[in-house]
């Protein structure tokens, strides 16, 4: 409901006249519509190999997929945060099946799966450095509780501000430190990661939670304008709000949400596969005949991040956002068309001939 509240305020929902066909500007009928967006927070078992050098450079390796959603960056940000380094100090290697396996990038599980195993690898590095430090007489942390030591600013840091540079902390254990970890989400069988090495897909919705609704949420608001005579449909304004847990990279997340909203408009008003039923062949197999939105089809589009912390879905509270941006948009458009014209269309895409 926070998504609805914030999106409605930004959109100006209070100005909506609920009577269909009652709002008009010249030859254009104006309609407001909204709908709910929700998508399950999926996560899968994953493995990773992390190496840390005494000069504060880290290498994260996993056989993950980068399909254009910024996976390299989200993993690098996670590792930098976990090791107390700069993102520029992190090298991420993916896309090689010789590397430790992770699930396929689909079902909005990639960010949750890869960042959580990366964070687990960072914790293993911290624990090993801390264990060695508290057992060494010349260490400023000798005899301290290893659980209270952390990695920050390129150093091993104690609760009272004592610090030791990574060059000494890593050098103490013999030079480069390498760990190999596997992460099995809570609620999944303990041997779930084993199947990854055999190319088997495993994924859990909300880490198998049965006691809570493990979803990302949102609200879609759309203004449509329908020409009174030609029934041409325009979408001058869209406001979308999403509560999707921990946002690892706000820049690419905004782009993902925005792209999802446009994808939803495309589903509502443009895309349709035409079949020749006699020949059992697709007819519109090109971008001249298969309609997709262009700049002129998308007016003002605002995305709102609704802050949310939900560590019940996974330790980092990461909820995938690959699909949620599209969900509900076609329903919001259909509702707006009804508000504008009084005609309820239940088949997609909604075209002008449906409104004549």
C-alpha positions in Angstrom: 0.0 0.0 0.0 3.0 2.3 0.5 3.6 1.9 -3.3 0.0 2.9 -4.1 0.1 5.9 -1.7 3.3 7.3 -3.1 2.5 6.7 -6.7 -1.0 8.1 -6.3 0.3 11.3 -4.8 2.9 11.8 -7.5 0.4 10.9 -10.3 -2.4 13.1 -9.0 -4.9 10.3 -8.6 -7.2 12.5 -6.5 -8.1 14.5 -9.6 -9.5 11.4 -11.3 -13.2 11.5 -12.2 -14.4 7.8 -11.8 -17.2 8.3 -14.3 -16.1 6.8 -17.7 -15.9 9.3 -20.5 -16.4 12.3 -18.3 -12.9 13.9 -18.7 -12.1 15.5 -22.0 -9.7 17.9 -23.5 -10.6 19.0 -27.0 -10.9 15.9 -29.2 -9.1 13.7 -26.6 -10.9 11.6 -24.0 -8.7 11.3 -20.8 -8.6 8.3 -18.5 -6.7 7.4 -15.4 -5.9 3.7 -14.5 -3.9 1.8 -11.9 -3.0 -1.7 -11.0 -0.9 -3.8 -8.6 2.5 -5.1 -9.4 4.0 -8.1 -7.6 6.6 -10.8 -8.4 8.0 -13.7 -6.3 11.4 -13.1 -4.7 13.3 -16.1 -6.1 16.8 -17.3 -5.2 18.8 -20.4 -6.0 21.9 -22.2 -4.6 25.2 -20.8 -5.9 28.9 -21.2 -5.7 31.8 -18.7 -5.9 35.6 -18.5 -5.6 37.0 -15.3 -4.1 40.7 -14.4 -4.0 42.2 -11.5 -2.0 45.8 -10.2 -2.4 47.9 -8.4 0.2 47.7 -5.2 -1.9 43.9 -5.1 -1.5 42.8 -6.4 -4.8 40.1 -9.0 -5.0 39.0 -11.4 -7.7 35.4 -12.9 -7.6 34.8 -15.8 -10.0 31.5 -17.5 -10.7 29.9 -19.0 -13.8 27.1 -16.5 -13.8 25.2 -14.9 -16.7 25.4 -11.2 -17.7 22.4 -10.6 -20.0 22.6 -6.9 -19.8 21.2 -6.3 -16.4 24.4 -5.2 -14.7 25.4 -8.5 -12.9 29.1 -7.7 -13.0 28.4 -4.4 -11.2 26.1 -5.8 -8.5 28.5 -8.5 -7.6 31.4 -6.0 -7.6 29.5 -3.7 -5.3 28.7 -6.6 -2.9 32.3 -7.8 -2.7 33.6 -4.2 -2.2 31.2 -3.7 0.6 32.0 -7.1 2.2 35.8 -6.6 2.0 35.9 -2.9 2.8 37.4 -2.0 -0.5 36.6 0.2 -3.5 34.6 -1.1 -6.4 37.6 -0.4 -8.6 39.6 -2.9 -6.5 37.3 -5.7 -7.5 37.6 -7.8 -10.6 34.6 -10.0 -11.5 34.8 -13.0 -13.8 31.7 -14.6 -15.2 30.5 -16.5 -18.3 32.9 -19.4 -18.1 31.5 -22.9 -17.2 34.9 -23.8 -15.6 34.1 -21.4 -12.8 31.9 -22.2 -9.8 28.3 -22.7 -10.9 25.3 -20.5 -10.2 21.7 -20.7 -11.5 20.6 -19.6 -14.9 19.7 -15.9 -15.0 15.9 -16.1 -15.1 12.9 -15.7 -12.9 14.4 -12.6 -11.3 16.7 -14.7 -9.2 20.1 -13.7 -10.5 20.9 -10.7 -8.2 19.7 -12.5 -5.1 21.6 -15.7 -5.9 24.9 -14.1 -6.9 25.1 -11.3 -4.3 24.3 -13.6 -1.4 27.0 -16.2 -2.3 29.4 -13.3 -2.9 28.6 -11.9 0.6 29.1 -15.4 2.1 32.6 -15.6 0.4 33.5 -12.2 1.8 32.4 -13.3 5.3 34.6 -16.4 5.0 37.6 -14.2 4.1 36.9 -11.9 7.0 36.6 -14.9 9.4 39.9 -16.4 8.3 41.8 -13.1 8.6 40.2 -12.4 12.0 41.0 -15.9 13.3 44.7 -15.6 12.4 44.9 -12.1 13.8 43.6 -13.0 17.3 46.0 -15.9 17.6 49.2 -13.9 16.7 51.2 -12.2 19.5 52.4 -9.3 17.4 48.8 -8.5 16.2 46.9 -5.6 17.7 44.0 -8.0 18.0 45.7 -10.8 19.9 43.2 -12.4 22.3 40.2 -10.4 20.9 36.9 -11.9 19.9 37.3 -12.6 16.1 33.6 -12.0 15.5 34.0 -8.4 16.5 36.7 -7.7 13.8 35.6 -6.3 10.4 37.0 -5.3 7.1 36.8 -1.6 6.3 38.9 1.0 4.4 41.4 -1.6 3.2 42.2 -2.8 6.7 41.2 -5.2 9.4 39.4 -3.1 12.1 38.6 -3.8 15.7 35.7 -2.5 17.8 37.9 0.2 19.5 39.2 1.6 16.3 42.5 -0.4 16.1 43.3 -1.3 12.6 45.8 -3.4 10.6 46.4 -2.9 6.9 45.4 -5.8 4.6 49.0 -6.2 3.5 49.8 -7.4 7.0 46.6 -9.2 7.7 46.6 -11.2 4.4 50.4 -11.7 4.6 50.1 -13.3 8.0 48.3 -16.3 6.4 50.9 -16.8 3.7 50.1 -14.3 0.9 47.0 -14.5 -1.3 43.9 -15.8 0.4 41.4 -17.9 -1.7 38.1 -19.3 -0.6 35.5 -21.4 -2.3 32.0 -21.2 -0.9 28.5 -22.6 -1.7 25.3 -20.9 -0.6 22.1 -22.9 -0.1 19.1 -20.7 0.6 17.2 -21.4 3.8 14.3 -23.8 3.1 16.1 -25.7 0.3 17.6 -29.2 0.7 21.2 -29.2 2.0 22.5 -30.9 -1.1 20.8 -28.4 -3.5 24.2 -27.0 -4.7 25.3 -30.4 -5.8 23.0 -30.4 -8.8 24.5 -27.1 -10.1 27.7 -29.0 -11.0 25.6 -31.4 -13.1 23.9 -28.5 -14.9 20.6 -28.9 -13.0 18.5 -25.9 -12.3 17.3 -25.2 -8.7 15.4 -22.2 -7.5 13.3 -21.4 -4.5 10.6 -18.8 -4.2 11.3 -16.6 -1.2 13.9 -19.2 0.0 11.0 -21.6 0.6 9.2 -19.4 3.1 5.7 -20.6 3.9 5.0 -18.1 6.7 5.4 -14.9 4.8 4.5 -13.5 1.4 8.0 -13.4 -0.2 7.3 -11.0 -3.1 8.5 -7.7 -4.5 5.6 -5.2 -4.8 4.6 -2.2 -6.8 1.9 0.0 -8.1 1.4 1.2 -11.8 -0.4 4.4 -12.6 -1.2 5.5 -16.2 -2.9 8.3 -18.0 -4.2 7.5 -21.5 -5.7 9.8 -24.1 -8.1 8.3 -26.6 -9.0 10.4 -29.7 -12.8 10.8 -29.8 -13.1 10.1 -33.5 -10.1 8.0 -34.6 -9.8 6.1 -31.3 -6.0 6.5 -31.4 -4.5 5.7 -28.0 -1.7 7.7 -26.4 0.0 7.3 -23.0 1.4 10.7 -22.0 2.1 9.9 -18.3 3.2 6.9 -16.3 4.1 6.7 -12.6 5.4 3.4 -11.1 6.4 2.8 -7.5 8.2 -0.3 -6.3 9.2 -1.8 -3.0 11.8 -4.4 -3.9 14.0 -4.9 -0.9 17.7 -4.0 -0.9 18.6 -2.1 -4.1 22.2 -3.0 -4.8 22.7 -0.5 -7.7 20.1 2.3 -7.8 21.3 3.5 -11.2 20.8 0.3 -13.1 17.7 -0.6 -11.0 16.0 2.6 -12.1 16.7 1.7 -15.7 15.4 -1.8 -15.1 12.1 -0.5 -13.6 11.8 2.1 -16.4 12.4 -0.6 -19.1 9.8 -2.8 -17.5 7.2 -0.1 -17.5 7.8 0.5 -21.2 7.7 -3.3 -21.8 4.3 -3.3 -20.1 3.0 -0.5 -22.3 4.2 -2.5 -25.3 2.3 -5.5 -24.1 -0.8 -3.4 -23.5 -0.9 -1.5 -26.8 1.6 -2.8 -29.4 2.9 -6.3 -29.4 1.0 -9.2 -31.1 2.3 -12.2 -33.0 0.3 -12.8 -36.1 0.0 -16.4 -37.4 -0.9 -17.7 -40.9 -3.1 -20.5 -39.7 -3.0 -22.2 -43.1 0.8 -22.4 -43.3 1.4 -22.5 -39.5 4.0 -19.7 -39.9 4.6 -16.4 -38.2 3.8 -13.5 -40.4 5.2 -10.4 -38.6 8.8 -11.6 -38.0 10.4 -8.1 -38.4 10.3 -4.8 -36.7 8.4 -3.2 -39.6 5.3 -5.4 -38.9 5.8 -6.3 -35.3 4.9 -3.2 -33.3 7.0 -2.0 -30.4 6.9 1.4 -28.7 9.3 4.2 -29.7 10.0 7.5 -28.0 6.8 9.1 -29.3 4.8 6.4 -27.6 6.2 7.0 -24.1 5.7 10.5 -22.6 6.6 11.3 -19.0 7.7 8.2 -17.0 8.5 8.5 -13.3 9.9 5.7 -11.1 9.6 5.8 -7.3 11.8 3.6 -5.1 9.8 2.8 -1.9 12.4 1.9 0.8 12.0 -1.7 2.1 14.1 -3.9 4.3 13.1 -7.6 4.2 15.8 -10.0 5.4 13.4 -12.9 5.7 13.6 -13.6 1.9 17.5 -13.9 2.1 20.3 -12.5 4.3 20.9 -9.5 2.1 17.2 -8.7 1.5 17.7 -8.7 -2.2 14.6 -9.1 -4.3 15.0 -9.6 -8.0 13.6 -6.8 -10.2 14.0 -8.3 -13.7 10.3 -8.9 -14.2 8.3 -6.8 -11.7 8.5 -3.6 -13.7 6.1 -5.0 -16.4 3.6 -6.7 -14.1 0.3 -4.9 -13.8 1.1 -2.3 -16.5 -1.3 -3.8 -19.1 -4.1 -3.9 -16.5 -3.5 -0.3 -15.6 -3.7 0.7 -19.2 -6.9 -1.3 -19.7 -8.4 0.4 -16.6 -7.4 3.8 -17.9 -9.0 3.0 -21.3 -12.2 2.1 -19.6 -12.1 5.3 -17.6 -11.6 7.3 -20.8 -14.2 5.5 -23.0 -16.4 3.3 -20.9 -15.4 0.3 -22.9 -13.9 -2.6 -21.1 -11.3 -4.4 -23.2 -10.0 -7.8 -22.0 -7.8 -8.9 -24.9 -4.4 -7.6 -25.6 -3.1 -5.6 -27.3 -5.7 -2.9 -27.1 -5.9 -1.3 -30.6 -8.0 1.5 -32.0 -10.3 -0.9 -33.8 -11.3 -2.4 -30.4 -12.7 1.1 -29.4 -14.5 2.0 -32.6 
